[in-house]
Amino acid sequence: MSTDGLTRRNVVAGAAALAAGTVFKPWVARAAATEIVHWSWLAASDGEVWQKMIDAFNAANKDMQIRMEVVPEEQYPTKVLGAAVTGKAPDFGWGTAGQRAKMAKDGVVVPLDDLAKKAGLDVADFDAFAIKSARYPKYNNGLFMVPMDLMSLQPEVNLDHVKEAGLDPEKFPTDGATLIDWAKAMTKRDGDTVKRSGIMMTGSGVQPTVTWGIVAAQMGFQRASDDLKTACVNPQAGIAAMHWVLDLFDKHKVSTRDVTDRYKAFGTGQGSIFWTGPWTLNGYVGQKLNFRTYLFPKIGDKQLTYFEEGGLELYVQKDKGRYEATMQAVKWLSDNSFLWTTVGRGASPRKSILSRPDYKTAGHPWSVRGAFVDGMAFATQGEIPVQSGPDFTIYSGGNFLAKTLEGVWAGQSKPEDAMARIQEQWQKGLDAG
């Protein structure tokens, strides 16, 4: 998961408190049940739903029980590495596709192809792109994660603002020019100061970074070539996308750099169009915000958006015999993930679940959930599966990319200079493998 993951999961009021100082306790084999240790960084509403998933497993499997421990996301990789070094890693935990290349190289996460086959997990039932995203081509193309959800960024739109501006909610923009027209119609200003953003943006951090990443890709920019050898394919498109973001603030004046908490700002009516992920649904539905979700417009030459895949990964154990039992637990959670992908977050990666007649009627209303499912058809901008992958992530508020672009958004560096720095750093990362 990206470095902003913990923050975005705090959008729901009444989030369960995290056990920041979690102490790992070795597994024990009891007379009646084997205990499998699971670490999770899920918090707030998605954490609450995931707890229901774990409770359901424990109720259905008396001979095996999962003990879940919650670890803050920003500490998660470090804690897993530390536990693995001492031989006390948890049996399994949460990962984000494409972000574990170094752990795969170092043997911290376990390849799952043989284990999945032995457990009877039907890999053919998974979306092909989901399985491809969970593999690392530079490490024997091994499967290192069982996908649990597919997520994308799509626009959530305040319908009260749409009505106030006299716009038709059935005709949300499908192109960049109309998107700006809608944003202008819903923006409120006091002189030159934007008081309500037609397009929710921040002056630094995740929102302008991921916006740049999506728009740049739509304009033809590639962070890495398909063979992972060349960084920044078509850099001029990346530069053009920086100007597009800057224009939101300075030319069109539909966004303000003064927003710091974008989730709260949208929830309190300070923004009209907010592209975000399905992890926000529980919070906004719970507070009865009048909103609807649409498909991301085609701003450039092709329609695409950010892709994120969450899933379960196994960690190295001294006792290799534990892998099979853990894989059976992961298989059960995947096979029974209907609740997770209708209420928890994201679209299901399982074809059998997507084809269920009640998939569209269960969970949150389709008007707010549907775009996150249908939009997976063009959600392609995921992780770059190399050791330095975190440097390439477009959904981050603190990585190399976000910090480099902050100077552009603040007017302290030129887009051309930022692109040159990005190209140099990313090329080093690709060369390192």
Secondary structure in CASP SS format (residue, H / E / C, confidence):
PFRMAT SS
TARGET T0000
AUTHOR 0000-0000-0000
METHOD secondary structure of the structure
MODEL  1
M C 1.00
S C 1.00
T C 1.00
D C 1.00
G H 1.00
L H 1.00
T H 1.00
R H 1.00
R C 1.00
N C 1.00
V C 1.00
V C 1.00
A C 1.00
G C 1.00
A C 1.00
A C 1.00
A C 1.00
L C 1.00
A C 1.00
A C 1.00
G C 1.00
T C 1.00
V C 1.00
F C 1.00
K C 1.00
P C 1.00
W C 1.00
V C 1.00
A E 1.00
R C 1.00
A C 1.00
A C 1.00
A C 1.00
T E 1.00
E E 1.00
I E 1.00
V E 1.00
H E 1.00
W E 1.00
S E 1.00
W C 1.00
L C 1.00
A C 1.00
A H 1.00
S H 1.00
D H 1.00
G H 1.00
E H 1.00
V H 1.00
W H 1.00
Q H 1.00
K H 1.00
M H 1.00
I H 1.00
D H 1.00
A H 1.00
F H 1.00
N H 1.00
A H 1.00
A H 1.00
N C 1.00
K C 1.00
D C 1.00
M E 1.00
Q E 1.00
I E 1.00
R E 1.00
M E 1.00
E E 1.00
V E 1.00
V C 1.00
P C 1.00
E H 1.00
E H 1.00
Q H 1.00
Y H 1.00
P H 1.00
T H 1.00
K H 1.00
V H 1.00
L H 1.00
G H 1.00
A H 1.00
A H 1.00
V H 1.00
T C 1.00
G C 1.00
K C 1.00
A C 1.00
P C 1.00
D C 1.00
F E 1.00
G E 1.00
W E 1.00
G E 1.00
T E 1.00
A C 1.00
G C 1.00
Q C 1.00
R C 1.00
A H 1.00
K H 1.00
M H 1.00
A H 1.00
K H 1.00
D H 1.00
G C 1.00
V C 1.00
V E 1.00
V C 1.00
P C 1.00
L C 1.00
D H 1.00
D H 1.00
L H 1.00
A H 1.00
K H 1.00
K H 1.00
A H 1.00
G C 1.00
L C 1.00
D C 1.00
V H 1.00
A H 1.00
D H 1.00
F E 1.00
D C 1.00
A H 1.00
F H 1.00
A H 1.00
I H 1.00
K H 1.00
S H 1.00
A C 1.00
R E 1.00
Y E 1.00
P C 1.00
K C 1.00
Y C 1.00
N C 1.00
N C 1.00
G E 1.00
L E 1.00
F C 1.00
M C 1.00
V E 1.00
P E 1.00
M E 1.00
D E 1.00
L E 1.00
M E 1.00
S E 1.00
L C 1.00
Q E 1.00
P E 1.00
E E 1.00
V E 1.00
N E 1.00
L H 1.00
D H 1.00
H H 1.00
V H 1.00
K H 1.00
E H 1.00
A C 1.00
G C 1.00
L C 1.00
D C 1.00
P C 1.00
E C 1.00
K C 1.00
F C 1.00
P C 1.00
T C 1.00
D E 1.00
G H 1.00
A H 1.00
T H 1.00
L H 1.00
I H 1.00
D H 1.00
W H 1.00
A H 1.00
K H 1.00
A H 1.00
M H 1.00
T C 1.00
K E 1.00
R E 1.00
D E 1.00
G C 1.00
D C 1.00
T E 1.00
V E 1.00
K E 1.00
R E 1.00
S E 1.00
G E 1.00
I E 1.00
M C 1.00
M C 1.00
T C 1.00
G C 1.00
S C 1.00
G C 1.00
V H 1.00
Q H 1.00
P H 1.00
T H 1.00
V H 1.00
T H 1.00
W H 1.00
G H 1.00
I H 1.00
V H 1.00
A H 1.00
A H 1.00
Q H 1.00
M C 1.00
G C 1.00
F C 1.00
Q E 1.00
R E 1.00
A E 1.00
S C 1.00
D C 1.00
D C 1.00
L C 1.00
K C 1.00
T C 1.00
A E 1.00
C E 1.00
V E 1.00
N C 1.00
P H 1.00
Q H 1.00
A H 1.00
G H 1.00
I H 1.00
A H 1.00
A H 1.00
M H 1.00
H H 1.00
W H 1.00
V H 1.00
L H 1.00
D H 1.00
L H 1.00
F H 1.00
D H 1.00
K C 1.00
H C 1.00
K C 1.00
V C 1.00
S C 1.00
T C 1.00
R C 1.00
D C 1.00
V C 1.00
T C 1.00
D C 1.00
R H 1.00
Y H 1.00
K H 1.00
A H 1.00
F H 1.00
G H 1.00
T C 1.00
G C 1.00
Q C 1.00
G E 1.00
S E 1.00
I E 1.00
F E 1.00
W E 1.00
T E 1.00
G C 1.00
P H 1.00
W H 1.00
T H 1.00
L H 1.00
N H 1.00
G H 1.00
Y H 1.00
V H 1.00
G H 1.00
Q C 1.00
K C 1.00
L C 1.00
N C 1.00
F E 1.00
R E 1.00
T E 1.00
Y C 1.00
L C 1.00
F C 1.00
P C 1.00
K E 1.00
I C 1.00
G C 1.00
D C 1.00
K C 1.00
Q C 1.00
L C 1.00
T E 1.00
Y E 1.00
F E 1.00
E E 1.00
E E 1.00
G E 1.00
G E 1.00
L E 1.00
E E 1.00
L E 1.00
Y E 1.00
V C 1.00
Q C 1.00
K C 1.00
D C 1.00
K C 1.00
G C 1.00
R H 1.00
Y H 1.00
E H 1.00
A H 1.00
T H 1.00
M H 1.00
Q H 1.00
A H 1.00
V H 1.00
K H 1.00
W H 1.00
L H 1.00
S H 1.00
D H 1.00
N C 1.00
S C 1.00
F C 1.00
L C 1.00
W H 1.00
T H 1.00
T H 1.00
V H 1.00
G H 1.00
R C 1.00
G C 1.00
A E 1.00
S C 1.00
P C 1.00
R E 1.00
K H 1.00
S H 1.00
I H 1.00
L H 1.00
S C 1.00
R C 1.00
P C 1.00
D C 1.00
Y C 1.00
K C 1.00
T C 1.00
A C 1.00
G C 1.00
H C 1.00
P C 1.00
W H 1.00
S H 1.00
V H 1.00
R H 1.00
G H 1.00
A H 1.00
F H 1.00
V H 1.00
D H 1.00
G H 1.00
M H 1.00
A H 1.00
F H 1.00
A E 1.00
T E 1.00
Q E 1.00
G C 1.00
E C 1.00
I C 1.00
P C 1.00
V C 1.00
Q C 1.00
S C 1.00
G H 1.00
P H 1.00
D H 1.00
F H 1.00
T C 1.00
I C 1.00
Y C 1.00
S C 1.00
G C 1.00
G C 1.00
N C 1.00
F H 1.00
L H 1.00
A H 1.00
K H 1.00
T H 1.00
L H 1.00
E H 1.00
G H 1.00
V H 1.00
W H 1.00
A C 1.00
G C 1.00
Q C 1.00
S C 1.00
K C 1.00
P H 1.00
E H 1.00
D H 1.00
A H 1.00
M H 1.00
A H 1.00
R H 1.00
I H 1.00
Q H 1.00
E H 1.00
Q H 1.00
W H 1.00
Q H 1.00
K H 1.00
G H 1.00
L H 1.00
D H 1.00
A H 1.00
G C 1.00
END
